[in-house]
Structure formats: C-alpha cells, structure tokens
Amino acid sequence: LDRIESTGIPLRRPNGMNRFGCILDQVGMQSALAGLVAAYIRPLAAMLFPDIVGAEDADEHYAFTVRYEASGDTKLARHCDASVVTLNLCLGRGQWTGGDLQFFESGTTGFYALPRGKESAGAGTLAFRPGLAILHRGQHMHEAMP
C-alpha cells in the first residue's frame, strides 16, 4: 500500500465516510481479489451465514483500504455496510494500536437483519490488532473506534 501511494497516482476515496485509502480494484488487484472471494470468502461466508449466502451469492466484491492516523481519518462512525458479508482485516504494523471494532445490537430491521431472537448476537467490542480479521454480516451495525 505504501508503494501504491508513493507512485503519485491519484486515488479515489474508498467510500463516502473515509477520505484516505485506496480502492484495490483500481490498482491492479481485481483478479487476485476475485480469486480470494471465489476460493475462500464465499465458501466461508456460506458456511457461517447459510441463511443469506447461497452458491450464487456473494459473487462480487468491493475491496478497499482505509488509512487511520492522527492527521487523517481517525475513526468510522456507526454504520451498516452495503454488502451481504464484510471481511475486515487489520493491516497495521508492529505495535500499531487503535481501530477497535464496536458491534451493536442490530435489531430485526435491514435487508440482511439478524434472525429474530438473535438481535444482540455479536454485540461488543473486538480489540483489532495487526493480522486479525473478522468476517461478519454486512448489515451488522458497527463502527471503527479511534
């Protein structure tokens, strides 16, 4: 990612909530990410979330990075993603800290809401550290903490 930024190629902001980052398909990673989705993410998502991911679902991807730092984006407000499932991966280096993920009770609203009786499933804070990844329903309300 440092190499991509050092090229001086203009980068689009990854989403409407973050200003700093990179859309990975726009920097030559489309084939690699499509393979990752087909070989690992879709089968794992279908196993973990069979009620929302079938054999032909989760076919597309939108992969991006967000750079969190004191002089740029420091957190991501409470939101749901526009996806069936989301993979969050911490790419921080060394002793990097911050960016914990807070998950909230999702209720029974939203396109891919948690099943009735499970509205509080997964509510809590995940101490996000370099190398840690979490796969969750895109519609599970969450935020990235400073």
N, C-alpha and C positions, 0 to 999 in steps of 0.2 A: 504493500500500500504506500509506503514511503517512496518507492521508486515511481509509482504512478503519479503521485503528487509532485515529484521532482521534475517530471517531464515538462511541466508548464501547460499541459493540455487542459483546456477549460473543462471543469467538472460541473455537472448539474447537481443541484441539491438533491439528496436522496428522497426526500418527502417534504410535505408541507409543514412539518413540525421541526425539522432539523436543518441547519444551514451548512454544516460541514460534514463531508463524507463523499462517498463515491457509489455510483450505480455500476455494479460489477459487469453487467452485460455490455456496457458501453466502453469497457476497457479490455475486451477480448476474452472474457471468461464465460461466455454464453454456453459453449459446448461442454466445458468442464462442469458447469452447474447443472445443465440438463442431465448429464450422466449421473451426477451425485443425487439428484432428485429421483431419477428412474431406478437406480440401483439400491439406494439406501433410505432416503427420506420418505418417499411414497410408501414402500413396504412397511417401514416402521410406523408411519402415521396410520396406515390401515390396520395394523395390529393394535395400536394404542387407542385409536378412535374409530372403531368399525361402524359406529352409527353415523359418521359424517364423511368417511373416506372409503370409497369403493375402488374397484380395479381401475376405473377410468377417471377417477377424481384426482385432485392434487397434481394435475398434469403440467401445469405451468409454474413458473417461479418468477419472483421479483426479488433479487438479491442486492443488498446494498450494505455499505458500512456507514457508521456514524462515528465521528471523532469527538470524543468528550474531553474537554480540557478547560482550564480556568478562563482562558481568553476567548473561548468559543461556546459551543453548546455544553451545558453542564448537567442537564437532565432532560427527560422526556416526559411531558405531562401525561396524566391518566388518559388512557385510550384503549380502543379495541383495534385490531388490525383488520384490513380488508382481505383476509385470507382464510382458508379452511384451517390450515395449521401454520405455525410460525416456528422457525428454528432461530433461537438467539444463541450466539457464540461470542464469548469474550476473547478478544484478540489482544488485550492489554499485555504489556511486557513486564517481566521481572516482578518487582514489588508493587505493581500498579494496584490501587485500591479505588473504591467508589463504583458507581453504576449498579448498585444492588437492584434487583427487580422486585417490585412490590406487586403482588397479585391481590385482587379484590373479589368479594362475592359478586358473581356475575348475574345472579337472578335468572329469570326464565325468559328474558327478552333478547332480541337479537336473532339474526339469521341462523347462527350455529350456537344457540344458547345451551348451557349445561342442562342435562335432563332434570326434570322436576325432582325435588328431594336431594339434589346434589349441588344446589346453588352456592354453597360455601366451599365446595371441594376445591382444594388447591389455593385457598386464600392464605396469604402470608408473605414473608419476605425471603428471597433467595439471595444469599451472600454471593455475588457474582465475582469470580476470580479468573485470572488468565487460564485459558484452556477449558473452562467449564461451559457446557452447552445445555440448553433446555429446549425441548420440543413441546409446544402447548397449542391448544385451540386458539386460532387467531382471534376469535371473539371473546376470549377470556380477558376481562378488563385488567390492565396492568400499567405500570409506569416504571421508568428508569430513574433511580434516585441519584442525587449528586454524589 
